[in-house]
Amino acid sequence: MSLLAPLFLLGILAVAAPIAAHFLRRRTAQRVQFSATRFLDVSAPVAARRRELEHPWLLLLRALVVALLALAFARPFFSSLPETPLSGPLPRSVVVVVDQSASMQRNGIPDQVRSRFRALAASLGPADSLAVLGTAETTPVIDAQTWRNATASTRASLLESAEKAIAPGWGASPLDDALVRALEAAESMREAPGDAVPVEIVLLSDLAASAELSGLAGLDWPDHAYLRTETIVPTATPNASLHFLGWSAESEAPRRARLSLVNHSETDLQVGVDAFDAVSQEPVRPTESYALAPRERRTIAIQIPDTPVDAVRVELSGDGEPFDDSVWIAVPSTLRIPVAYLGSDRAEDPRRARFFIERALESRDGFEARVLSLDSATDGILPDASLFVINGALQPRLVAVLRERLERGAHVLLLAAGADQLTLAAELVRESAWTPATLIPGSEDARLASIDFDHPQFAVFADPRFSNFSHIRFWRPVPIVLPESTHARAVARFEGGAAAVVEASVGSGTLLVWGGDWTPNSSQWVLSTKFVPWLRSLALRSAGGPLPDAQDEVGSWRSATDTVRWQPLDGPVVASPSTAIPSAPGLLQVDEGRGPRLLALNHPASESESRILPSDTWVRLGVATRPPEVDPAAVPAARDRLRASELEATQSIWRWVLLVVVLLLVLESIVSLRTTRAGAPVSTSA
């Protein structure tokens, strides 16, 4: 019998552990108690070194378990290696990497990939090793161990399954990640450090110039592996592509979708562009034709009709490659934020806070704030708003309703112009002793001196270019003094250390208290450039944040929540995107807990690139493209190791050894249990 990994036999030394345990364990003698012994004085037991071995059969079982485990890890096999070294060519170790990016769908490429893959597999001998990887797969399609353990008939089945698994997809070309995984597979195919057999990594790809290779920069390419590329060239057909660039400005009416129209071929092209309602499939405009010169890039615009259209599908015709001729565009939804203003201000009065609040929350940037002004003396009826702004006194019944809204998740901004508003704030958080600090005469002109820029309300100003608040003066500040037992925290402080902005959680809602009024006569705050982004940030926080983008690319979209459900327009509902993400372009209905929305997925624009990588790309990245020289003296030993590995994989004796270990562990448990029961104390009474 021979061993493939004999060093694991050193694990037999672990037998010393059970031997030492049996010698050192304190004897548990059977104890018999008589009633008369209770009149004797208790004395400490006298320690004595034992020289006899306790429970030798149990020790033997445990030692066998340790020894057999070491033997199993050493991977034994019955050797039939010849006395003289084997001759002939050295067995090959091959890792095949297949590009599965969207550009591999071009005419003629899938057939060439299948043909090259079959030819490569047919060139392998019975002793050769093979692993197959796809750029879109995180795990090998075929790993080397599975290939070694397979018989001739099962290897044919493996190759047939691999052909289906490496079909081109719709994502980008992460060749760098795939080659790093190929190197890991190559390392696992080596039988021992210094193995003389080099590993050949074969890349089947169109080698588009847009392929992602940045991950290979700085990589220390190992000596035992080299890369061989097989460039797959598509059928010579002209190609043009369409890609969504974005929307026209919000101020421009009607809104238009801007698209990039590119001729990737070296010939003139006459193409047509159609647009359809993605839901009803009805055309939304007549076909428009464009004449494109070779390599010309043009920006066109699609006007969205006045009739309600949720999504548009734009189709390109007239070129020879259909894979990049469809673009899906979802019309972005507007985030509507209801804001309730509780105060007696008039919206037209530029001397009061409401005038500035309504103008700061004007509709743009994808959200629309609807400000509803209420008299603070209302009889306790409040609208269903996500943000409440309090600028004045409230009736007791209104305080109770407002607190209930807070506990349900609303945000409340309270402008504390005096002690009464601080008392109201303390009542909302069920505390007391929120008081204004006494101002030193002559120091009414205050500034913000300490701000927590990690807080989401001030995080937008964290950049040093925007974090200077020292130029904003407050002529009527109301510094806030909090009790020691408060659970509120100061987000910003005035000079002198008193709190200027305080935040407290009430249920699932948030109360934000600003120490002072927001009139131009009280401070420069509402006239500063920081006021609008600060207030819009608060409005977005109250609504749960901005709406996610309605456009993304296949392979890039990941939901920010764990409870997302998505559904193709003509497909079933899918939950848990971590295990099943969309893999094809199209229009999805996505629900991330804030109501359903449309999401348009398209193939990456880079996949339409038809130029190939420069010839010196691999040299610049330090990738070995030639097989390393093999030491002739090491070839016989390497051949024997490969032969031994093949025999060990075929026999798999380690599995039988592990089965014996399991049986011994069962027997050891039975013997140990019987031994323990035999040593239990016995009590008697006279």
NORRALIN-V580466 format. One record per pair of residues at least 12 apart in sequence whose C-alpha atoms are under 8 Angstrom apart, sorted by sequence separation. I is the first residue (numbers start at 1). J is the second residue. D is the distance in Angstrom with one decimal. If there is no record, write none. Layout:
((I	J	D) (I	J	D))
This chain:
((130	142	7.6) (131	143	4.7) (245	257	7.6) (246	258	5.4) (274	286	6.8) (275	287	7.7) (314	326	5.8) (315	327	6.6) (422	434	5.6) (423	435	7.4) (490	502	4.4) (491	503	6.7) (501	513	5.7) (502	514	6.7) (563	575	7.5) (564	576	6.3) (565	577	7.6) (587	599	5.9) (588	600	6.3) (130	143	7.2) (131	144	4.9) (186	199	5.9) (244	257	7.4) (245	258	5.4) (246	259	7.3) (274	287	4.9) (313	326	6.9) (314	327	5.1) (341	354	7.7) (358	371	6.7) (422	435	6.3) (489	502	5.6) (490	503	6.5) (501	514	4.7) (563	576	6.7) (564	577	7.0) (587	600	4.7) (588	601	7.7) (130	144	5.4) (244	258	6.2) (245	259	5.1) (273	287	5.7) (274	288	6.8) (313	327	5.7) (314	328	6.5) (422	436	7.5) (488	502	6.6) (489	503	5.6) (500	514	6.2) (501	515	6.1) (562	576	7.0) (586	600	6.0) (587	601	6.3) (129	144	6.1) (186	201	8.0) (244	259	4.5) (245	260	6.5) (272	287	6.3) (273	288	5.3) (313	328	4.7) (314	329	7.9) (380	395	7.6) (479	494	7.0) (488	503	5.7) (489	504	6.6) (500	515	5.0) (585	600	7.6) (586	601	5.4) (131	147	7.4) (142	158	7.4) (243	259	5.4) (244	260	6.4) (272	288	5.5) (273	289	6.3) (312	328	6.0) (313	329	6.2) (376	392	6.9) (377	393	7.9) (379	395	7.5) (382	398	7.9) (419	435	6.1) (488	504	4.3) (499	515	7.6) (585	601	4.9) (586	602	6.7) (130	147	6.3) (242	259	6.5) (243	260	5.1) (272	289	4.3) (273	290	8.0) (311	328	7.3) (312	329	5.1) (376	393	6.4) (377	394	6.1) (378	395	7.4) (380	397	5.4) (381	398	7.4) (419	436	6.0) (481	498	6.4) (487	504	6.8) (488	505	7.3) (584	601	7.6) (585	602	4.7) (129	147	6.8) (242	260	5.6) (243	261	6.9) (271	289	5.6) (272	290	6.3) (311	329	5.5) (312	330	6.4) (376	394	5.2) (377	395	5.9) (379	397	7.1) (380	398	4.4) (418	436	7.1) (480	498	5.9) (481	499	6.6) (559	577	7.3) (568	586	7.3) (569	587	6.3) (584	602	7.7) (585	603	6.1) (129	148	6.6) (182	201	7.1) (241	260	7.9) (242	261	4.9) (270	289	6.9) (271	290	5.4) (311	330	4.2) (312	331	7.8) (376	395	7.1) (379	398	7.0) (382	401	7.5) (479	498	5.3) (480	499	5.0) (558	577	7.4) (568	587	6.1) (569	588	6.0) (584	603	7.8) (142	162	7.1) (241	261	5.8) (242	262	6.7) (270	290	5.8) (271	291	6.5) (284	304	7.6) (310	330	6.2) (311	331	5.4) (378	398	7.4) (381	401	7.8) (382	402	7.8) (449	469	7.9) (479	499	5.6) (480	500	6.3) (558	578	8.0) (568	588	4.5) (569	589	6.9) (141	162	6.1) (240	261	7.2) (241	262	5.4) (270	291	4.6) (271	292	7.7) (284	305	6.7) (310	331	5.4) (380	401	6.6) (448	469	6.4) (449	470	7.1) (479	500	5.5) (567	588	5.4) (568	589	6.3) (240	262	5.4) (241	263	6.8) (269	291	5.9) (270	292	6.2) (309	331	7.5) (388	410	7.6) (390	412	7.4) (447	469	7.7) (448	470	6.4) (478	500	7.3) (566	588	6.4) (567	589	5.2) (240	263	4.4) (241	264	7.6) (268	291	7.4) (269	292	5.1) (386	409	7.8) (387	410	6.0) (388	411	6.3) (389	412	5.9) (390	413	6.2) (391	414	6.4) (392	415	7.9) (447	470	6.1) (558	581	7.7) (566	589	5.6) (567	590	6.5) (141	165	7.0) (201	225	7.0) (203	227	7.3) (205	229	7.6) (207	231	6.3) (239	263	6.3) (240	264	5.5) (268	292	5.8) (269	293	6.6) (386	410	4.9) (387	411	4.8) (388	412	4.7) (389	413	4.8) (390	414	4.8) (391	415	5.4) (447	471	7.7) (448	472	7.7) (557	581	8.0) (566	590	4.3) (141	166	7.9) (199	224	6.2) (200	225	5.9) (201	226	6.0) (202	227	6.0) (203	228	6.3) (204	229	6.3) (205	230	6.6) (206	231	5.2) (207	232	7.7) (239	264	5.5) (240	265	7.3) (268	293	4.8) (269	294	7.6) (385	410	7.3) (386	411	6.1) (387	412	5.7) (388	413	6.2) (389	414	6.0) (390	415	6.2) (391	416	7.5) (403	428	5.8) (447	472	6.3) (565	590	5.9) (566	591	6.2) (126	152	7.9) (198	224	4.9) (199	225	4.6) (200	226	5.5) (201	227	4.8) (202	228	4.8) (203	229	4.7) (204	230	5.1) (205	231	5.4) (206	232	4.6) (238	264	7.2) (239	265	5.7) (267	293	6.9) (268	294	5.3) (387	413	7.5) (389	415	7.7) (402	428	8.0) (447	473	5.3) (555	581	7.9) (564	590	7.1) (565	591	5.3) (23	50	7.5) (197	224	7.5) (198	225	5.6) (199	226	6.6) (200	227	6.2) (201	228	6.0) (202	229	5.7) (203	230	6.0) (204	231	6.3) (205	232	5.6) (206	233	6.0) (238	265	5.1) (267	294	5.0) (275	302	7.7) (393	420	7.6) (446	473	5.9) (447	474	6.0) (555	582	7.5) (564	591	5.6) (565	592	6.5) (23	51	7.6) (196	224	8.0) (198	226	7.6) (200	228	7.1) (202	230	7.1) (204	232	6.8) (206	234	7.8) (238	266	7.7) (266	294	4.6) (393	421	7.0) (445	473	6.5) (446	474	5.1) (554	582	6.9) (555	583	6.7) (564	592	4.3) (23	52	7.8) (238	267	7.2) (263	292	6.3) (265	294	5.8) (266	295	6.4) (392	421	7.3) (399	428	7.1) (445	474	5.6) (446	475	6.5) (554	583	6.0) (563	592	6.2) (564	593	6.9) (23	53	6.1) (132	162	7.7) (262	292	7.9) (263	293	7.1) (264	294	7.1) (265	295	6.1) (337	367	7.2) (339	369	6.5) (341	371	6.7) (343	373	7.2) (344	374	7.6) (444	474	7.7) (445	475	4.6) (554	584	6.3) (563	593	7.0) (22	53	6.7) (23	54	7.0) (134	165	7.9) (238	269	7.9) (263	294	6.1) (264	295	5.1) (279	310	7.7) (335	366	6.2) (336	367	5.7) (337	368	6.1) (338	369	5.8) (339	370	5.8) (340	371	5.7) (341	372	5.9) (342	373	6.1) (343	374	6.4) (344	375	5.8) (444	475	5.7) (445	476	7.2) (446	477	6.7) (554	585	6.4) (561	592	6.4) (22	54	6.0) (92	124	7.6) (134	166	5.7) (263	295	5.0) (264	296	7.6) (277	309	6.5) (278	310	7.7) (279	311	7.0) (334	366	5.3) (335	367	4.3) (336	368	4.8) (337	369	4.6) (338	370	4.9) (339	371	4.7) (340	372	4.8) (341	373	4.6) (342	374	4.9) (343	375	5.6) (344	376	6.9) (444	476	6.3) (445	477	7.7) (553	585	7.8) (22	55	7.6) (133	166	7.9) (136	169	7.6) (262	295	6.9) (263	296	5.4) (277	310	7.8) (278	311	5.2) (279	312	8.0) (333	366	7.5) (334	367	5.2) (335	368	6.0) (336	369	5.8) (337	370	6.2) (338	371	6.3) (339	372	6.1) (340	373	5.9) (341	374	5.9) (342	375	5.9) (343	376	5.3) (444	477	6.8) (559	592	7.6) (91	125	7.6) (94	128	7.8) (96	130	7.6) (98	132	7.8) (100	134	6.3) (101	135	7.5) (262	296	5.8) (263	297	6.5) (277	311	6.2) (278	312	4.7) (332	366	8.0) (334	368	6.7) (336	370	7.3) (338	372	7.6) (340	374	7.0) (342	376	5.2) (92	127	7.7) (93	128	5.9) (94	129	6.1) (95	130	5.8) (96	131	6.2) (97	132	6.1) (98	133	6.3) (99	134	6.2) (100	135	5.6) (101	136	7.5) (136	171	7.7) (262	297	4.4) (277	312	4.8) (278	313	5.1) (480	515	6.4) (91	127	5.9) (92	128	4.8) (93	129	4.6) (94	130	5.0) (95	131	4.7) (96	132	4.7) (97	133	4.8) (98	134	4.9) (99	135	5.4) (100	136	6.0) (175	211	6.4) (176	212	6.1) (180	216	7.8) (261	297	5.8) (262	298	6.2) (276	312	5.6) (277	313	6.3) (455	491	7.1) (479	515	5.7) (22	59	7.1) (91	128	5.0) (92	129	6.3) (93	130	6.1) (94	131	6.4) (95	132	5.7) (96	133	6.1) (97	134	5.7) (98	135	6.3) (99	136	7.9) (173	210	7.7) (174	211	6.5) (175	212	5.7) (176	213	4.6) (260	297	7.0) (261	298	5.1) (275	312	6.6) (276	313	5.2) (478	515	4.6) (479	516	7.8) (91	129	7.8) (95	133	7.4) (97	135	7.1) (121	159	7.8) (135	173	7.1) (136	174	7.9) (173	211	5.0) (174	212	4.9) (175	213	6.0) (176	214	6.7) (177	215	6.7) (260	298	5.8) (261	299	6.0) (275	313	5.7) (276	314	6.3) (477	515	6.3) (478	516	4.9) (135	174	6.4) (172	211	7.5) (173	212	5.8) (174	213	7.0) (176	215	5.1) (186	225	7.0) (260	299	4.6) (261	300	6.9) (275	314	4.4) (452	491	5.5) (477	516	5.0) (19	59	6.7) (135	175	6.5) (176	216	5.6) (259	299	5.6) (260	300	6.4) (274	314	5.7) (275	315	6.3) (451	491	6.1) (452	492	6.2) (476	516	6.5) (477	517	7.7) (18	59	6.6) (144	185	7.7) (258	299	6.7) (259	300	5.3) (273	314	6.9) (274	315	5.2) (437	478	7.2) (451	492	4.3) (476	517	7.5) (135	177	7.6) (143	185	7.7) (183	225	7.4) (258	300	5.8) (259	301	6.1) (273	315	5.7) (274	316	6.6) (436	478	6.0) (437	479	5.3) (450	492	5.5) (451	493	6.5) (135	178	5.2) (258	301	4.4) (259	302	7.8) (273	316	4.8) (340	383	7.2) (436	479	5.5) (437	480	5.9) (449	492	7.7) (450	493	5.1) (18	62	6.7) (19	63	7.9) (134	178	7.2) (257	301	5.4) (258	302	6.5) (272	316	5.8) (273	317	6.5) (436	480	4.8) (437	481	5.8) (448	492	6.9) (449	493	6.0) (450	494	6.8) (18	63	6.8) (133	178	7.4) (144	189	6.6) (256	301	5.8) (257	302	5.0) (271	316	6.9) (272	317	5.1) (340	385	6.1) (435	480	6.0) (436	481	5.8) (448	493	5.8) (449	494	5.3) (450	495	7.7) (477	522	7.5) (117	163	7.9) (256	302	5.3) (257	303	6.4) (271	317	5.6) (272	318	6.3) (338	384	7.5) (339	385	5.5) (342	388	7.2) (434	480	7.0) (435	481	5.3) (448	494	4.5) (449	495	5.1) (475	521	7.6) (476	522	5.0) (477	523	8.0) (15	62	7.9) (256	303	4.4) (257	304	7.4) (271	318	4.5) (338	385	4.8) (339	386	6.4) (340	387	6.4) (341	388	5.9) (342	389	6.0) (343	390	6.3) (344	391	8.0) (434	481	6.0) (435	482	6.9) (447	494	5.7) (448	495	6.1) (450	497	7.9) (475	522	5.2) (476	523	6.8) (552	599	7.5) (554	601	5.8) (15	63	5.3) (255	303	6.4) (256	304	6.0) (270	318	6.3) (271	319	6.7) (337	385	7.6) (338	386	5.9) (339	387	4.9) (340	388	4.8) (341	389	4.8) (342	390	4.9) (343	391	5.0) (344	392	7.5) (434	482	5.2) (446	494	6.5) (447	495	6.0) (449	497	8.0) (474	522	6.2) (475	523	5.4) (550	598	6.5) (551	599	5.9) (552	600	6.4) (553	601	5.1) (554	602	5.9) (114	163	6.7) (133	182	7.2) (254	303	7.0) (255	304	6.5) (269	318	7.5) (337	386	6.8) (338	387	6.8) (339	388	5.9) (340	389	6.2) (341	390	6.3) (342	391	6.1) (343	392	5.5) (433	482	6.9) (434	483	6.6) (446	495	6.4) (474	523	4.1) (550	599	4.7) (551	600	5.0) (552	601	5.1) (553	602	4.9) (554	603	5.5) (254	304	7.2) (269	319	7.3) (278	328	7.7) (337	387	7.9) (339	389	7.6) (341	391	7.7) (342	392	7.2) (343	393	7.9) (433	483	6.0) (473	523	5.7) (474	524	6.5) (549	599	7.8) (550	600	6.1) (551	601	6.2) (552	602	6.6) (553	603	5.6) (554	604	6.9) (15	66	6.1) (432	483	7.6) (472	523	7.5) (473	524	5.6) (474	525	7.5) (551	602	8.0) (553	604	5.7) (14	66	6.8) (15	67	7.0) (448	500	7.4) (472	524	5.6) (473	525	7.4) (472	525	6.2) (12	66	6.4) (131	185	7.3) (11	66	7.6) (12	67	4.9) (431	486	7.1) (11	67	7.3) (472	528	7.2) (110	167	7.4) (12	70	5.9) (110	168	7.4) (422	480	7.9) (11	70	5.1) (10	70	7.3) (129	189	7.6) (418	478	6.6) (9	70	5.2) (417	478	6.5) (437	498	7.2) (8	70	5.8) (9	71	6.0) (416	478	7.1) (8	71	7.2) (105	168	6.1) (9	73	7.8) (104	168	5.7) (105	169	7.7) (8	73	5.9) (9	74	6.1) (104	169	7.9) (8	74	4.9) (100	166	6.5) (102	168	6.3) (7	74	6.9) (99	166	8.0) (100	167	6.3) (101	168	5.8) (102	169	5.4) (5	73	7.4) (6	74	5.1) (98	166	6.5) (100	168	4.1) (101	169	5.6) (102	170	4.2) (5	74	4.5) (6	75	7.9) (99	168	7.3) (100	169	5.5) (101	170	5.9) (102	171	5.6) (4	74	6.2) (5	75	6.1) (100	170	7.9) (101	171	5.2) (102	172	6.5) (3	74	5.9) (4	75	5.4) (100	171	7.8) (101	172	5.1) (102	173	7.9) (3	75	5.7) (4	76	6.2) (101	173	5.0) (3	76	4.4) (4	77	7.5) (100	173	7.2) (460	533	7.8) (2	76	5.6) (3	77	6.1) (99	173	6.9) (242	316	7.0) (460	534	7.8) (1	76	6.7) (2	77	5.4) (241	316	7.4) (429	504	7.3) (1	77	5.7) (2	78	5.9) (99	175	7.3) (429	505	7.7) (458	534	7.1) (1	78	4.5) (2	79	5.8) (429	506	6.2) (457	534	6.7) (1	79	6.0) (428	506	7.9) (240	319	6.0) (239	319	5.2) (457	537	6.5) (97	178	7.1) (238	319	5.8) (239	320	5.6) (240	321	7.5) (457	538	6.5) (97	179	7.5) (237	319	7.8) (238	320	5.3) (239	321	5.3) (242	324	7.0) (237	320	5.2) (238	321	7.0) (241	324	5.7) (242	325	6.2) (244	327	7.1) (237	321	6.9) (240	324	7.9) (241	325	5.7) (242	326	7.2) (243	327	6.5) (97	182	7.2) (240	325	7.6) (242	327	6.7) (244	329	7.5) (96	182	8.0) (95	182	6.5) (116	204	8.0) (425	513	7.3) (95	185	7.3) (95	186	6.8) (113	204	6.9) (94	186	7.9) (93	186	7.9) (93	189	7.1) (109	206	8.0) (414	511	7.5) (416	513	6.6) (409	507	7.0) (410	508	7.7) (411	509	5.6) (412	510	6.3) (413	511	6.1) (414	512	6.2) (415	513	6.1) (416	514	5.9) (417	515	6.7) (418	516	7.4) (407	506	5.5) (408	507	6.7) (409	508	4.5) (410	509	4.9) (411	510	4.9) (412	511	4.8) (413	512	4.8) (414	513	4.8) (415	514	5.1) (416	515	5.1) (417	516	4.6) (406	506	5.9) (407	507	4.0) (408	508	5.9) (409	509	3.8) (410	510	6.7) (411	511	6.0) (412	512	6.1) (413	513	5.9) (414	514	6.3) (415	515	6.6) (416	516	5.2) (417	517	5.0) (104	205	7.5) (406	507	6.6) (407	508	5.3) (408	509	6.3) (409	510	7.2) (411	512	7.7) (413	514	7.5) (415	516	6.1) (416	517	6.5) (104	206	6.7) (406	508	6.9) (407	509	5.4) (415	517	5.8) (103	206	7.7) (403	506	7.8) (406	509	4.5) (415	518	7.4) (93	197	7.3) (95	199	7.3) (97	201	7.2) (99	203	7.5) (405	509	7.7) (406	510	6.6) (92	197	7.1) (93	198	6.9) (94	199	5.8) (95	200	6.2) (96	201	5.9) (97	202	6.0) (98	203	6.0) (99	204	6.1) (103	208	7.9) (406	511	7.6) (91	197	7.6) (92	198	7.6) (93	199	4.9) (94	200	4.8) (95	201	4.7) (96	202	4.8) (97	203	4.8) (98	204	4.9) (99	205	5.0) (90	197	7.4) (92	199	7.2) (93	200	6.2) (94	201	5.9) (95	202	6.2) (96	203	6.1) (97	204	6.2) (98	205	6.4) (99	206	7.7) (92	200	7.8) (94	202	7.2) (96	204	7.5) (250	364	7.3) (113	232	7.2) (112	232	6.8) (109	232	6.2) (109	233	6.6) (108	233	7.8) (109	234	5.3) (108	234	5.2) (109	235	7.6) (107	234	5.6) (108	235	5.3) (106	234	6.1) (107	235	5.5) (106	235	7.7) (107	237	7.8) (411	542	5.5) (410	542	6.6) (387	539	6.6) (387	542	5.9) (386	542	5.5) (386	543	6.3) (353	517	7.7) (353	518	5.1) (352	518	7.2) (353	519	5.3) (352	519	5.1) (351	519	5.8) (352	520	7.6) (351	520	6.3) (351	521	7.5) (356	526	6.7) (369	539	7.9) (360	531	7.8) (361	532	7.6) (360	532	5.1) (361	535	7.6) (360	535	7.1) (361	536	6.3) (360	536	7.1) (357	535	7.8) (367	546	7.7) (366	546	7.8) (366	547	7.8) (337	539	7.1) (337	540	7.8) (337	543	6.3) (335	546	7.2) (335	547	6.6) (334	547	8.0) (107	321	6.7) (333	547	7.8) (106	321	6.2) (106	323	6.8) (332	549	7.4) (105	323	6.6) (332	550	5.6) (331	550	7.2) (330	550	5.8) (102	323	7.8) (330	551	6.7) (329	551	7.0) (328	585	7.8) (330	587	7.7) (328	586	6.3) (328	587	6.7) (333	597	7.6) (332	598	8.0) (331	598	7.9) (330	598	6.2) (330	599	6.1) (330	600	5.4) (329	600	5.6) (328	600	5.5) (328	601	6.6) (328	602	6.4) (327	602	6.3) (324	603	7.4) (324	608	6.7) (311	598	7.8) (310	598	7.7) (279	569	8.0) (278	587	7.9) (264	608	7.7) (264	609	7.0) (265	610	7.9) (264	610	6.4) (243	605	6.2) (241	608	6.6) (171	553	7.7) (171	554	5.3) (172	555	7.4) (170	554	6.3) (171	555	5.4) (170	555	7.9) (210	606	5.7) (227	623	7.1) (210	607	6.9) (226	623	7.3) (227	624	6.0) (228	625	5.9) (226	624	4.9) (227	625	4.7) (228	626	7.6) (208	607	7.9) (210	609	6.5) (225	624	7.4) (226	625	5.2) (227	626	7.1) (209	609	6.9) (226	626	5.9) (208	609	6.6) (209	610	7.4) (221	622	6.8) (226	627	5.7) (208	610	6.2) (209	611	5.5) (220	622	7.7) (221	623	6.0) (225	627	7.3) (226	628	7.6) (208	611	5.8) (209	612	4.5) (210	613	7.9) (218	621	7.5) (219	622	7.7) (221	624	7.0) (225	628	7.7) (208	612	4.3) (209	613	4.3) (217	621	5.6) (224	628	6.9) (207	612	5.4) (208	613	5.8) (209	614	7.5) (216	621	6.4) (217	622	7.9) (223	628	6.9) (206	612	7.3) (207	613	5.8) (171	583	7.6) (170	583	6.7) (169	583	7.3) (170	584	5.8) (169	584	7.4) (170	585	7.2) (200	627	7.5) (198	627	6.9) (198	628	6.9) (172	603	7.7) (171	603	6.1) (172	604	6.1) (198	630	7.9) (170	603	5.6) (171	604	6.5) (197	630	7.5) (170	604	7.8) (172	606	7.5) (173	607	7.8) (196	630	6.0) (172	607	6.5) (196	631	7.0) (196	634	6.1) (197	635	7.9) (196	635	6.3) (197	638	6.7) (196	638	5.8) (195	638	6.3) (191	641	7.1) (191	642	7.5) (191	645	7.7) (148	646	6.8) (149	649	5.7) (102	603	7.0) (148	649	6.6) (149	650	6.2) (102	604	8.0) (148	650	7.9) (103	607	5.1) (102	607	6.0) (103	608	6.4) (101	607	7.4) (103	609	7.9) (127	642	7.7) (127	643	7.6) (127	646	7.2) (90	635	7.4) (91	639	7.3) (87	636	7.9) (90	639	6.4) (86	636	6.8) (85	636	5.6) (91	642	7.5) (85	637	7.8) (86	639	6.9) (85	639	7.8) (86	640	7.3) (85	640	7.1) (81	640	7.4) (81	643	7.6) (81	644	7.6) (79	644	7.2) (79	647	7.4) (78	647	7.7) (77	647	6.8) (78	648	7.8) (77	648	5.1) (76	648	6.8) (75	648	6.9) (77	651	6.6) (77	652	7.5) (77	653	6.3) (75	652	7.7) (76	653	6.3) (75	653	7.2) (76	654	6.6) (75	654	5.7) (72	653	7.8) (73	654	7.3) (72	654	4.6) (71	654	7.7) (72	655	7.5) (72	657	5.9) (71	657	7.7) (72	658	6.6) (69	657	7.6) (68	657	6.5) (69	658	7.0) (68	658	7.5) (69	661	7.1) (68	661	6.6) (65	661	5.6) (65	664	6.6) (64	664	7.9) (65	665	7.1) (61	664	6.6) (62	665	7.9) (61	665	7.9) (61	667	8.0) (62	668	7.1) (61	668	6.1) (58	668	6.5) (58	671	6.7) (58	672	6.9) (4	641	8.0) (4	644	6.7) (4	645	6.8) (4	648	7.2) (30	679	5.5) (31	680	7.9) (32	681	6.9) (33	682	7.2) (34	683	7.7) (35	684	7.6) (29	679	6.3) (30	680	6.3) (31	681	4.9) (32	682	5.3) (33	683	5.3) (34	684	6.0) (35	685	5.6) (28	679	6.3) (30	681	5.3) (31	682	5.8) (32	683	5.7) (33	684	5.6) (34	685	5.9) (35	686	5.7) (28	680	8.0) (29	681	7.8) (30	682	6.9) (31	683	7.6) (32	684	6.7) (33	685	7.4) (34	686	6.7))
